Amino acid sequence: MKKRIALALLFTVVLAAHGEPLPPTAKAEVTAILARLESSGCQFNRNGTWHTGAEARSHLQSKLAYFENKAAPKSAEEFIDLAATKSSITGSAYQVKCGVEASVPSAAWLKLQLQEVRYPSPKVAGK
């Protein structure tokens, strides 16, 4: 436990010197994928507890604000890897579960959403 606390403190000190906002394009992409999470109807598992998409968005928004001040992610992928993959406190991986499908790591789900934001599927007539 002491080692984990020491590593967390070191991580915080190292990151404190690098803070700046996410670039505008990356910020728009992160906003879009968090909006998708919120409206998806999927659940988000954080530290063993399932949360709604809205609760997940709120949590990840606060992590974004924190990491913009500390770690300066430069892309949506860096935000996902740095803040939206696992708990900063426990190290437990986040999961996303949609409907009856098996849960998947949040990193995989969010990166898929990011690809859909960047390269939307063409609309098919009648659908």
Residue pairs with C-beta under 8 A, 6 or more apart in sequence:
4 91
8 88
8 89
12 70
15 67
15 70
15 71
16 70
18 70
18 71
18 72
19 68
19 69
19 70
19 71
19 72
20 68
20 72
21 27
21 68
22 30
22 64
22 68
22 72
22 73
22 74
22 79
23 74
23 75
26 73
26 74
26 75
26 76
26 78
26 79
29 76
29 114
29 117
29 118
30 64
30 76
30 79
32 113
32 117
33 76
33 80
33 110
33 113
33 114
33 117
34 57
34 60
34 61
35 57
36 113
36 116
36 117
37 44
37 53
37 56
37 57
37 60
37 96
37 109
37 110
37 113
38 53
38 54
38 56
38 57
39 53
40 53
40 98
41 53
41 98
41 99
42 53
42 96
42 97
42 98
42 99
42 109
43 50
43 51
43 52
43 53
43 96
43 97
43 98
44 50
44 51
44 52
44 53
44 55
44 56
44 59
44 94
44 95
44 96
44 106
45 51
45 94
45 95
45 96
45 97
45 103
46 56
46 59
46 87
46 92
46 94
47 87
47 89
47 90
47 92
48 92
50 97
51 59
60 83
60 84
63 83
63 84
63 88
64 79
64 83
66 83
67 73
67 79
67 82
67 83
71 82
73 79
73 82
73 83
76 114
77 111
77 114
80 106
80 107
80 110
80 111
80 114
81 107
84 94
84 106
84 107
84 110
85 93
85 94
85 105
85 106
85 107
86 92
86 93
86 94
87 94
93 105
93 106
94 105
94 106
94 107
95 103
95 104
95 105
95 106
96 103
96 104
96 105
96 106
96 109
96 110
97 103
97 104
